[in-house]
């Protein structure tokens, strides 16, 4: 069994721990929140389900969790601005790390995190769930098998009506708006399909605050175009302005066909007059026409992600998604934000 400690007690922490239920060798032994009472409530909810050893130790101090001898692997499910410190503390105590997306707020900050990992030699994985989603895995398998010939273009859209937690809206502290929050997923899925040895060389991007100017100075909608060294093109759209649930779509065009995926599609829908509780992330409505997604943690790839990561950690192997991948994504997004300002194509630099 692998002793796991999770830093965070918010929405994504719940999703991650839900996914850990499917990892047979995962034992959630500790959790952290700034509010100790909230940490204890989180432990009371999840310990009976995912704590094989029989209980979770709750902390309101990150270093105390990282120093806990029962913790071998630390999951960072915290706001962007805390990632550097969280990785530093885990590395100080020699623990493996899984960090949520985006790895950092900027390429320079991601380089700090990458340097910590490389200097200490700890095992580290970048929690980009999109490449583990069953729909994406199937599409990737079909592309790799040559089903649509040579892949030429990809268009991806990730959107919802806006973040659930206040810290996301503070663009100065969080590092950006919808593009950083949502676009990091689709930028990495583009790299996954076009090849990580095929770098993005230049980008063009547009972003604006169309709806949520009362909440944020960051962009609530953005579009970016990525050019790859091999000549392929990816268009990624990110949105915080769409009501009615998640949008998680990909379109792939090749020389011999095309493929579509929709990770937020559901086999369950209907009209209800009485609320039934949680339906789906960002549903925006409890009654009327509803479209609940069964097993969200599996549909969005969280379970598959953690099975892959914990297995790699146990074997001492490099994970499918590394901190270097997270660093590269941040570098690409840096260039996108620069393009938003200049209005022209910008070269992507991976030097920090």
N, C-alpha and C positions, 0 to 999 in steps of 0.2 A: 504493500500500500504506500501511496505517496501522500505525506502530510501537507495539506494545502491551507494557506491563510489568505484571506481576501481583504484588501484595503478598499473600503467603500461600503455603503449601505443603501444606495439609491436604486433607481430603476434598472440600470445596466447590471448592477450587482445581483439583483433578483434574476435577471435573464441568464447571467453567467452560471449562477448556482443551479438554476433549473436545468441548464445544459449539463452540469457536472453529474446529475443523476444517472446519466448514461455512460459514465466512465467507471468501469468496475474497480479500478485500482486507485480511485481518488477518495481521499478521506479529508473532508473539510474540518479542520481542527481549531481554526481561529478566525476571528473577524475583527475589523476595526471600523469605528466611526468617530468623528469628533465629539459626538454626543454619546456618552457611554450607555445611557438608557436606550437610545436608538440601536446601538450595537447589540445590546442584550435582547431587544425585541426581534432583531434580525436573526440572532442565534436561536431564539425560542421557536421561530417560524421554520427554520431550515435544518437545525441539528437533528431532529428525528428522521429526516429524509436523507440527508447526505453526509452525516457524520457517523462513519462506521465505528469509530472508537468510542462513541457514546456521548459525546458532548463537544461543545465549542467554547473556547476561551475568548471572551470579548475584551477588546482593548479600546482606549481612547488615546493611545500613543502609538504612532506608526512604528517607531524603533522597537518598542517593546514587543510588538507582534513579530517583527523581523528577527528579533533575538530569541524568540521562543524556540527551544530545541525540537519541539514537535513539528515545527513548520519547515518543510524542505523547499516548497515552491510557493512563491508569492504572486497572487493575481492583483494587478493594479487596476482598479475600477474607479478612478478618481478624476476630478476636473483636470483639464490640460495643464494648468499652471503648476500642478503639484507633481507631475510625472518625474521631473529631474530629481527632486528630493526623495521621492519614493524609491526610484531605482538606486540612488546612491545608498540609501539605508539598507535595502535588500542586499546590495553588493557588499557592503561593509560587513554583513554577517554571513556572507557566502551562500546566499540563497538563490535558487533559480527564480526567474521572473517571467511573467506573462503580462504585457502591458496593453491596455485598451487602445483603440485608435482615437485621434491621430497620435502618433508617437510623441509629438511635441507641437509647439505653436509655430515654429519656424525651422528651417533647415539648420541654422546655427545651434538652436537649442537641441534639436535631434542629434546633432554631432556631439554635443556634450554627453548625451545619454549613451550614444554608441561608444564613445571613448571610455566611459565608465565600465561598460560591459567588456570591451576588448582588453582594457588594462587589468581588470580583475579576473577575467576568464570565466565568469559565471555563464550558465546556460540562460538564454533569453529568447522569447518568442513574441512576435508582434500579432496582436489579436485582431486580424482582419477577417471577420467572419464571412464576408461575401464570397470568397473563393471556396468556402466549404459548404455553401448552400447546395442542397441536392440538385436544384435546377441548373445551377452554374456548373456543378461537377459533371452532370450529364452532357451539357452543351460542350464543355471543354473536352470531354472524352470523344465526342463526335467530331469536333474540329481537329483534334490530334489524330484521329483515325482517317482524316482526309475527306470526311463526308461532304464538306462544302468547298473542297479544293483549297486554294491558297486564301487565307483570311485577309481581307482588304480593309474593311472598315468595321467599327463598332460604335454603336450609339447606346448610351446608358442613361437612365434617369432614376434619381433617388429623391423622393420628396415626401413631405407631410406638412401639417399646418403650423409647425413650430415646436421648439424644444419644451420639454416638460419641467425643466429645472431653471431657476433664475440665472445661475452662473453661465449658462450658454449664451444668454442675451447680452452679457457684458463683453463686447467684442474686444475691447482693449485688454482685458484680463485673459479672456479665452484664446485670443490670437486671431480671431476671424469670425465669420458668420457661416452661412449655409455651405459655402464652398469648402471650407476647412472641415466642418462637421459632417457633411454628406459626401462631398466630392472626394474625400480621401478613400472612400469605399470604391468608387467607380474608377478612379485613377489606378488603384491597385488591381482591380479586375482587368483593366486594359493591359497592364503589364503582364498579368497572368496569362492572358490569351495571346498577346503578340510576342511574348518571350522576354524574360528578364535580361537576356543578353542582347536585346534589341532596344537600346535606350531611347527615351523621349528626348528629342533634340531641341524643339522649340514649341511654343504654345501661344495661343491667343485666347483672351478671356474678357468677358463682360459680366458685371454684377451691379445690382442696385438694391435699394431698400424701397420696395413698392408698397408694402402693407404695414410692416411693424416698426415704423419710425418712432412710435411712442415707447418702444421697448428697447431698441438697439440702434447703434450706429453702424453695425455690420450689415453686409448684404443679406437680404432674405431670399434672393433668387440669383442664380449665376449660371452661365454657360461657358464651357471651355473646350477648345479644340487642341488636341495633342498630336503632333507629328512625330512619328518614329523614324529612327535611322534607316529602317528597311523600306520606308515609303508609305507605310500604313497610317491610317488616321483614326483617332477616336474622338467622339464628341460626348462630353459628359455634362449633364444638366443636374443642378442641385437646387432644391426648393424648400422654403419654410412657409409657403403661402397656399398650399393645397389642402383643402378641407376633405374630410371623409376617409382618413386612413392612410396607410403607407403606399408609396409608389416605388416599386423595386423592379425595374425592367431593363432588359438588354436586347439589342438587335445586332446580329452579326451577318455580314455579307461577304461571301467568298466568290471565287471564280466558278464554282460549281453548285452554288446554292445559297441558302440563307437560313438562319435560326433565330428563334425568339424565346426569351424566358421572362417569366413574371413570378417572382418569389412571393409576392403578396396576393396572388390569386388564391381563391378558396373554393372548395367544393360545398361550402355551407353558406347559404344566404337566405334572407327572408324578411318579412315585415312583422315587427313586434310592437305592441302598444305598452307593454310593461317592461321596465328594466330587468335585466338578468345578471347584472354585475359586469366584470371585465369582459370585453369582447375582443379587442385587438389594439395594438399600439396606435395611439393618435386617432382613435375612431371618431372623436368629436361629437358623437351622438350616442345616446343609450337606447333610443327607440326609433321607430320608423324602419326604413330599409337598412339592414345591417349586414355586414360581411365579415364575420369572425374568422380568424385564421387558426385552425386547430394546430396544436403543438408548435407554437411560435419558435421556441428554442431550437427545434429541429428544422423547421421550414427556413429559418434564417441562418442556419449553419453553426449555431453555438455548440450544440452537442458534438457534432462532427469535429469542430475545431478543437475542443478540449480533449476528445479521444485521441486525436492526432498529436496534440502537444504533450499530453501526459505520457503517451507511449514513447515519443521521441525523448522526453526527459529521462524516463526510466532506462532507455537504451543508451543514453549519452550521445544521441544523434542530433544533427542540426534540424531544427523544425522547418516545416514547409514555408512559413512566414517568419522572417528574422527581423531584428532591429535595423539591419542595413536596408531591408525593404521599406521599413517605416521611414528611415532617413531619406531615402530616394523619393518617396511620396511627398515628404515635406519640401524637398528641393523643387519638385515639379510644381507644387502649390505656391511656393514663393514666386516662381516665374509667372504663374497665373495672376497672382495679386499685383505683380509689377505691371503686367499687361493691362489689367483693369484700370490702372492709373495712366499709363502711357497711350493706350488705345491702339497699340501696334503689336506685331509678333515679337516675342521675346525669346532669346536663347535660354536654355536650361543649363545652369551651372551646378555641378555636383562637388565643387570645391568649397569647403567651409573652414 
